[in-house]
Amino acid sequence: MLILVGCQLVGELLRNAFQFPIPGPVIGMFLLAVILGIRANRTGNDRAPPLLKPTAEGLIANMGLLFVPAGVGIVAEAGVIRREWLPIVVAVAGSTILSLLVTALVMHWTLRTPHTSSPDHQGDAS
């Protein structure tokens, strides 16, 4: 848990220091992904460190509880949602479609197999 909180703290510090428009926890999550990628590249082991496994499993097991504050925020701002429902619906639908398209393109580019030419198809006209 200390690793996750440490990455979040560094993300918050970077956000405050450089006035990034991105939340600190998102920056921290990105930093954690970069650190794990560098670690996997150096060691040749693409698995997460054993110390992160119990924390990750605990967070996943209680993921439903993590959505409670967001639900409370929505209920607390019901008046704003009633007044501004159209821009909210457009923003949610647009961002969902955009994220699906970007995910599909990234998956297409990363899973593309390289084209190799076989010896019998070297471009001869026979």
MARVOMI-248555 format. One record per residue: x, y, z of N, C-alpha, C, O, CB in turn. Coordinates in steps of 0.02 Angstrom, whole numbers, padded with zeros to 5 digits, always signed. Atoms other than C-alpha are relative to their C-alpha. Glycine has a CB too. Example, Ala and Ser with C-alpha at 12.3 -4.5 7.8 and 13.67 -1.06 7.14 Angstrom:
<atoms>
+00045-00059+00000+00615-00225+00390+00045+00060+00000+00097+00059+00033-00050+00001+00062 -00042-00059-00003+00684-00053+00357-00039+00055+00037-00014+00110+00045+00020+00023-00071 
</atoms>
This chain:
<atoms>
+00042-00059+00000+00000+00000+00000+00044+00063+00000+00025+00114-00028-00047+00000+00061 -00046-00057-00003+00147+00114+00035+00024+00021-00070+00032+00080-00084+00061-00017+00044 -00021-00014+00069+00203+00100-00148-00055+00040-00036-00040+00089-00070+00016-00065-00038 +00055-00034+00033+00030+00153-00210-00009+00071+00027-00017+00119-00012-00064-00039+00008 +00009-00066-00030+00014+00297-00087+00060+00045-00017+00052+00105-00028-00008-00006+00077 -00059-00039+00019+00193+00351-00125-00004+00026-00071+00013+00084-00083+00063-00043+00008 +00008-00023+00070+00158+00358-00312-00053+00055-00004-00046+00103-00042-00020-00058-00046 +00052-00052+00000-00001+00458-00276+00029+00065+00028+00014+00119+00002-00061-00023+00041 -00030-00060-00029+00098+00579-00166+00046+00034-00050+00044+00096-00057+00038-00019+00064 -00045-00029+00050+00230+00604-00300-00041+00032-00056-00023+00085-00081+00048-00054-00029 +00044-00029+00051+00091+00632-00427-00030+00066+00023-00033+00113-00017-00056-00049-00017 +00027-00063-00027+00012+00765-00315+00053+00054+00002+00040+00112-00015-00029-00012+00071 -00054-00049-00003+00180+00849-00289+00017+00027-00070+00028+00087-00079+00062-00032+00032 -00014-00021+00069+00213+00852-00477-00056+00045-00026-00042+00095-00060+00008-00060-00046 +00056-00040+00023+00039+00920-00511+00003+00070+00029-00008+00120-00005-00067-00034+00018 -00003-00065-00032+00060+01059-00385+00061+00040-00024+00057+00101-00033+00003-00007+00076 -00061-00034+00020+00238+01100-00438-00004+00028-00071+00019+00083-00084+00060-00047+00006 +00002-00020+00071+00203+01109-00625-00069+00023-00023-00078+00038-00082+00023-00057-00043 +00068-00022+00016+00018+01158-00618-00031-00039-00057-00062-00011-00102+00001+00074-00017 +00030+00043+00050-00035+01009-00724-00076+00001+00008-00100+00004+00065+00028-00072+00004 +00073+00003-00006-00222+01003-00765-00026-00072+00011-00085-00085+00004-00033+00029-00062 +00017+00071-00010-00220+00816-00726+00002-00014+00075+00047+00011+00109+00049-00048-00038 -00001+00015-00072-00265+00749-00552+00064-00038+00021+00091-00078-00017-00062-00042+00019 -00060+00032-00026-00118+00693-00445-00003-00076+00001+00047-00108-00018+00013+00024+00070 +00003+00073+00001-00180+00514-00425+00009-00030-00070+00037-00085-00077-00066-00024+00029 -00009+00024+00069-00186+00495-00615+00074+00003-00019+00100-00043-00050-00043+00041-00050 -00072-00006+00014-00007+00558-00629+00037-00055+00038+00083-00085+00010+00027+00069+00020 -00031+00053-00039+00042+00438-00489-00011-00069-00030+00035-00110-00029-00027+00001+00071 +00014+00064+00032-00042+00292-00578+00044-00008-00062+00069-00063-00076-00075-00006-00018 -00042+00001+00059+00052+00336-00737+00073-00014+00021+00107-00055-00010-00005+00066-00039 -00068+00012-00025+00216+00344-00638+00010-00073+00022+00061-00103+00007+00016+00047+00058 -00004+00069-00021+00180+00174-00561+00005-00047-00060+00044-00094-00060-00061-00019+00043 -00003+00041+00061+00149+00100-00734+00068+00005-00033+00095-00045-00057-00055+00022-00050 -00066-00009+00029+00312+00175-00798+00052-00038+00041+00095-00072+00013+00019+00076-00004 -00047+00035-00043+00408+00108-00648-00004-00076-00009+00046-00110-00014-00012+00018+00074 +00008+00072+00010+00334-00066-00669+00025-00021-00069+00052-00076-00077-00074-00020+00008 -00025+00016+00067+00374-00060-00856+00076-00001-00003+00105-00046-00034-00026+00051-00050 -00074-00002-00002+00555-00011-00824+00025-00061+00038+00074-00093+00018+00025+00065+00034 -00020+00059-00039+00567-00148-00691-00006-00064-00042+00038-00107-00039-00043-00005+00064 +00010+00059+00041+00497-00277-00811+00052-00004-00055+00076-00059-00072-00071+00000-00031 -00051-00001+00053+00618-00223-00948+00068-00020+00027+00105-00056-00006+00003+00070-00031 -00065+00016-00030+00769-00234-00832+00006-00072+00021+00057-00105+00008+00013+00045+00059 -00004+00068-00029+00727-00399-00749-00022-00054-00049-00007-00112-00039-00041-00003+00063 +00028+00050+00046+00640-00484-00895-00061-00033+00030-00089-00080+00000+00053-00052-00017 +00059+00027-00034+00498-00522-00773-00056+00050-00006-00053+00104+00023+00016-00017+00075 +00054-00048+00012+00335-00442-00828-00055-00005+00052-00109+00024+00043-00029-00011-00068 +00050+00006-00053+00242-00489-00669+00009+00057+00050+00064+00083+00058+00006-00069+00036 -00003-00052-00051+00200-00362-00535+00039-00025+00060+00041-00085+00073-00072+00022+00021 -00037+00021-00060+00307-00363-00378-00046-00036+00049-00104-00017+00056+00033+00061+00034 +00042+00038-00046+00243-00488-00249-00031+00043+00055-00085+00026+00080+00041-00056+00031 +00029-00042-00053+00216-00348-00123-00062+00037-00023-00103+00056+00019+00052+00051+00022 +00060-00035+00025+00085-00266-00236-00060-00046-00005-00117-00022-00006+00014+00030-00067 +00055+00046+00012-00019-00424-00256-00054+00003+00054-00113+00009+00038+00026-00071-00005 +00054-00002-00050-00110-00424-00086-00038+00066-00001-00098+00067+00009+00030-00012+00069 +00033-00065+00002-00146-00238-00100-00047+00004-00060-00104+00026-00053+00051+00057-00003 +00042-00002+00060-00211-00254-00278-00061-00044+00008-00116-00024-00011+00041-00022-00062 +00057+00045-00010-00320-00402-00232-00050+00029+00050-00111+00022+00041+00024-00069+00023 +00044-00032-00049-00389-00309-00081-00039+00057-00031-00099+00064-00017+00039+00025+00059 +00035-00055+00033-00431-00156-00186-00052-00026-00049-00107+00002-00053+00050+00045-00035 +00047+00028+00048-00513-00261-00320-00060-00032+00036-00117-00025+00013+00034-00052-00046 +00055+00032-00037-00614-00359-00191-00049+00052+00028-00108+00038+00035+00029-00042+00057 +00043-00052-00028-00681-00196-00119-00014+00057-00048-00029+00113-00027+00032+00028+00063 +00008-00053+00051-00699-00100-00282-00068+00033+00004-00074+00093-00009+00011-00029-00069 +00067-00029-00006-00885-00075-00255-00002+00057+00050-00037+00106+00039-00050-00053+00019 -00002-00053-00051-00849+00028-00100+00034+00063-00027+00018+00119-00004+00036-00024+00062 -00036-00058+00027-00734+00141-00200-00045+00045-00043-00028+00102-00056+00060-00023-00040 +00046-00039+00040-00882+00198-00305-00052+00037+00042-00089+00078+00016-00036-00045-00049 +00049-00033-00044-00984+00256-00153+00010+00075+00000-00040+00111-00007+00007-00027+00071 -00007-00073+00001-00906+00431-00146-00024+00032-00065-00054+00086-00065+00072+00020+00012 +00024-00027+00064-00942+00457-00331-00076+00000-00002-00106+00049-00026+00028-00042-00060 +00074+00003-00003-01123+00402-00306-00029+00053+00045-00079+00084+00029-00023-00069+00023 +00023-00052-00046-01143+00518-00158+00008+00069-00032-00036+00111-00024+00040-00002+00067 -00010-00063+00035-01071+00661-00261-00054+00012-00052-00077+00069-00060+00068+00001-00033 +00053-00007+00050-01198+00629-00398-00066+00018+00033-00102+00062+00009-00008-00065-00041 +00062-00015-00036-01342+00629-00274+00002+00071+00028-00047+00108+00026-00012-00050+00057 -00007-00067-00029-01275+00787-00191-00007+00055-00053-00029+00110-00037+00067+00007+00035 +00004-00050+00055-01268+00877-00360-00058-00013-00046-00055+00003-00105+00065-00001-00040 +00058+00016+00042-01438+00818-00422-00030+00062-00032-00054+00058-00089-00053-00036+00042 +00028-00062+00029-01496+00998-00448+00039+00023-00061+00010+00043-00112-00001+00055+00052 -00042-00019+00057-01349+01037-00562-00011-00048-00057-00015-00027-00115+00075+00002+00020 +00010+00051+00052-01376+00875-00656-00067+00012-00035-00073+00005-00096+00002-00072+00029 +00065-00014+00030-01561+00920-00682+00004+00060-00048-00027+00060-00101-00052+00012+00054 -00004-00060+00041-01515+01091-00751+00045-00010-00061+00030+00017-00115+00027+00058+00041 -00051+00007+00053-01366+01038-00858+00003-00070-00029+00058-00094-00046+00068+00020+00027 +00000+00070+00020-01419+00864-00912+00025-00010-00072+00060-00059-00085-00069-00029+00007 -00019+00010+00070-01393+00889-01100+00076+00003-00010+00104-00043-00041-00034+00052-00043 -00072+00000+00009-01209+00943-01094+00034-00060+00035+00084-00086+00011+00030+00064+00027 -00029+00057-00035-01175+00805-00967-00008-00064-00041+00039-00103-00047-00034-00009+00069 +00012+00060+00041-01254+00671-01077+00044+00001-00062+00073-00050-00081-00075-00005-00020 -00042-00006+00060-01162+00736-01231+00073-00014+00018+00108-00050-00019-00006+00070-00032 -00070+00011-00021-00995+00739-01136+00013-00073+00016+00064-00100-00003+00017+00044+00060 -00009+00070-00018-01019+00564-01066-00001-00044-00062+00041-00088-00070-00054-00023+00051 +00005+00041+00061-01074+00490-01233+00060+00012-00045+00089-00036-00071-00065+00016-00038 -00058-00015+00043-00937+00580-01329+00064-00028+00026+00104-00056-00012+00007+00075-00008 -00062+00027-00028-00799+00532-01210+00001-00076-00001+00054-00107-00009+00009+00024+00072 +00004+00073+00005-00860+00351-01208+00018-00023-00071+00058-00069-00080-00070-00025+00020 -00014+00019+00070-00858+00341-01398+00073+00013-00017+00106-00028-00049-00046+00039-00048 -00070-00016+00013-00689+00428-01407+00047-00050+00033+00096-00071+00002+00016+00071+00024 -00044+00048-00034-00611+00311-01278-00004-00069-00032+00046-00104-00036-00018-00005+00074 +00006+00064+00036-00680+00158-01369+00040+00001-00065+00074-00047-00082-00073-00016-00013 -00038-00006+00063-00607+00220-01534+00075-00001+00012+00112-00035-00023-00020+00064-00038 -00071-00001-00015-00438+00258-01458+00024-00068+00023+00077-00091+00002+00016+00053+00053 -00018+00067-00022-00434+00090-01370+00003-00049-00059+00050-00089-00063-00050-00026+00053 +00000+00044+00059-00479+00001-01532+00061+00013-00044+00092-00034-00068-00065+00008-00041 -00058-00016+00041-00344+00093-01629+00066-00023+00033+00109-00051-00001+00003+00075-00014 -00061+00022-00035-00211+00059-01497+00006-00076-00002+00060-00102-00014+00000+00025+00073 -00002+00073+00004-00258-00125-01492+00017-00023-00070+00055-00071-00079-00068-00030+00023 -00015+00018+00070-00254-00133-01682+00074+00009-00015+00105-00034-00046-00042+00043-00048 -00071-00014+00014-00080-00054-01688+00046-00046+00039+00097-00067+00013+00016+00072+00016 -00045+00041-00041-00007-00157-01546-00005-00074-00017+00043-00111-00007-00015+00011+00073 +00008+00071+00015-00077-00325-01602+00014-00017-00072+00010-00075-00092-00069-00022+00018 -00015+00012+00071-00032-00304-01785+00062-00043-00006+00113-00028+00026+00008+00067-00038 -00058+00043+00011+00085-00442-01841+00044+00031-00054+00018+00056-00104-00021-00073-00020 -00043-00029+00052+00237-00383-01938-00003-00042-00064-00006-00103-00061+00072+00004+00025 +00001+00035+00065+00233-00425-02123+00070-00024-00017+00118+00016-00020-00027+00047-00056 -00065+00028+00021+00374-00541-02170-00009-00029-00069-00060-00059-00085+00025-00054+00051 +00003+00028+00068+00412-00590-02346+00031-00070+00001+00085-00080+00029+00036+00046-00051 -00026+00068+00004+00434-00774-02379+00047-00005-00060+00041+00035-00107-00058-00053-00005 -00049+00005+00054+00576-00832-02492-00030-00011-00069-00002+00011-00119+00047-00055+00015 +00029+00016+00066+00458-00892-02631-00041+00059-00026-00067+00056-00082-00044-00063+00005 +00038-00058+00023+00371-00720-02641+00046+00061+00002+00029+00111+00034-00064+00012+00043 -00049-00054-00001+00522-00608-02670-00012+00052-00053+00031+00095-00065+00069-00029-00008 +00015-00052+00049+00439-00505-02805+00021-00019-00071+00022+00024-00115+00033+00063+00019 -00018+00018+00068+00496-00606-02957-00064-00008-00042-00118-00024-00015+00042-00066+00000 +00059-00001+00045+00379-00601-03108-00017-00068-00027-00060-00072-00071+00012+00046-00057 +00015+00065+00029+00378-00787-03142-00060-00033+00030-00078-00088+00010+00058-00045+00007 
</atoms>
